[in-house]
Amino acid sequence: MSLAEIPSRLDHALSGADRGVIVLTVDGLSSDVAKQTWLSASLSTLSSTVPSTSATALLTALTGVSADVHRVPGTVYRNGSGLVHAINGTPAIPVLPTVLQRHGATVLARELDLLEGTWAQALLRGCTRVPSSPRHKLAAQAEDPPLLVANVVADLDKALPDSRFLWTYVNVEDHVRSNGYDESVHEAMLRLDAHASRWAAAGWTVVAHSDHGQVAVDPDPALVEAWDAIVREECEIPSGGAGRTRWLYPKPDRVDAVFDRVATVLGATATVHHATDLGLPQPETGPVVAVAASPAFPIPDPSAKFEHGGLSRDEIDVPFAVWHAAH
């Protein structure tokens, strides 16, 4: 079962809901932490997208289609003659209906509401958007997961009386990238579980899920330089991808040579694939794809302590939780 199941699951939840449905989309939460903290929920596991990154995964979770249809295969990918950043850029994304749009959702998009690119528009089109807090307040909340949850809950409580279908974005990812799944993340998710139980007792069906998990990383500087050298010497444009899944755009006559060179240079730190074997759309995705198999893999942001995008269980397993309304 993949994230593409979520729209049909939300359709089903709405059809049988008493007061309505609340959806908590918790960016970057691992399935293991959800199992340890969402103690009052019925919990199952879904699979994230390939790559396991928000740009791809959230579009799939809201449209029910894969990257070969919505054409956002990662965070950075080819758009025309150069690269585009999916989150804040303006790539041409097909107009696809989302489950939020179909049901006229009220959306507390928080950080997503501040994005002006076409990706955020594709996610939130046709929704009633509750204005977000200023950027500096959201950033401060993201550093403190219990404070983050307190603010999300307060905003939801204000919006509940006038809504039947509410969706909110909960940004745990930024804290985890720097600190891992520490005690504050567990405390925040325990509090979220308590509030979800409270809403369920009041007649709401509450759904929570993430888009991907994250794993500890320790990129090898020598491999970072080796990767950059391949890009300089063999490729038409810089590399794209998403964290622990990265791809290259070799010159047309160099695809096979680059594939072999990447496999040799990265060795046991990666598996190397043809994009078509992973179901990734081209030309957006480069034809040669490296997927991390070790913390030493050369990620684009060497300062990160935790990262995602790869195919390990901890990145791909996504929690899906339901707190059923009391009758």
ABEGO torsion letter per residue (X at the ends): XBAAAAAAAAAAAAAABBAEBBBBBBBGBBAAAAAAABAABBBBBBBBBOBBBAAAAAAAAAAGBBAAAAGBAEABBBBEABBBBAAABBBBBBBBBBAAAAAGBBBBAEAAAABABAAAAAAABGBBBBBBBBAAAAAAAAABAAAAAAAAAAAAAAAAAABABBBBBBBAAAAAAAAEBBAAAAAAAAAAAAAAAAAAAAGBBBBBBBABBBBBBBBBAAAAAAAAAAAAAABABBBBEBEABBBBBBBAAAAAAAAAAAAAAAEAABBBBBAAAAGBBOAABBABBBBBABAABBBABAABABBBGBABAAAABBBBBBBBBBX
